[in-house]
Amino acid sequence: MAPSKATLKKALERYHVNPKQLELEITETSVVQSAESAIRAIGSFRAQGFSVALDDFGTDVSSLSFLRQMPIITLKIDKSFVDRVPLSEKDSAILHAIITLGQSLNLHIVIEGVEKAEQVHFLTETARSLIMPGYYYAKPMVPDELAEWQTRFSTASGVN
């Protein structure tokens, strides 16, 4: 169930969080089920200062008119689009087109489920400024593991 405005407001006040520090996600499936109410909700959340992402893009009946109408900031492309990249010419072409479209709409692009070096290479050759979470970088971690991983990563890359 989607959070109400009141629930979000209480949580922000309780934890002293600025809405600009959070990004809410709405799935493509929920948009398809009720596009008009989804667009209204996204507009309301944006007016409150939240960033809003469209998650699982491409898993339902994707409509370019939704992208045009929705006041989203981030487009999260479903893992299924990267699974066979770059081996599949068709999948690579579709992913490239989605990335290009999203960037031309000034959206942040997240490619979910990046697992292989070949995928990272394809994506970095395709576009700049992509966000590519996935097992290629690390599996899900608990906070202590994350802190240890960050220390190792920073040391290995020379980042402070």
C-alpha positions, 0 to 999 in steps of 0.5 A, a space after each residue: 500500500 502506498 504511504 499517505 501524505 500524513 504518514 510521510 509527513 509524520 515520518 519526516 518530522 519524527 526522524 528530522 529528514 528533508 524530503 529532498 533526501 529521499 526518493 519515492 518509487 512507484 512501479 510501472 504496474 501501479 501506473 498502468 493500473 491507474 495512470 491518472 491517480 498515479 500522475 496526481 500522486 507523483 505530482 503531489 509528492 514532487 510538490 512536497 519536495 520528494 524525488 520520484 522514480 518510476 521502478 521496473 520500467 519495461 516490465 508492463 505495458 510501457 507507454 511513452 505517453 506515461 513518461 511524457 506526463 509523469 513528473 518523475 526524476 528517475 527511470 529505473 530500468 528493470 533487470 530483465 533488460 540487462 540480463 542478455 546484454 551485450 550478447 543479444 543484439 536486440 536486447 542491447 538495442 532496446 536498452 540503448 534506446 530506453 537509456 537514450 530516451 530517458 536521458 533526452 527527457 533529463 531523467 536519472 537512469 538506473 539500470 538494475 541488476 548489473 552482474 557482469 563486467 561485459 554489462 558494465 562495459 556496454 553500459 559505460 560505452 552507451 551513456 554517461 551518468 548511469 547508476 548501475 546497482 547489482 551483484 557485479 559490485 556487491 551482494 546485499 549487505 547488513 550495515 557492518 558489512 557495508 562499512 567494511 566494504 566501503 573501507 576496502 573499496 576506498 582503500 583499493 581505489 585511493 578514495 578518502 
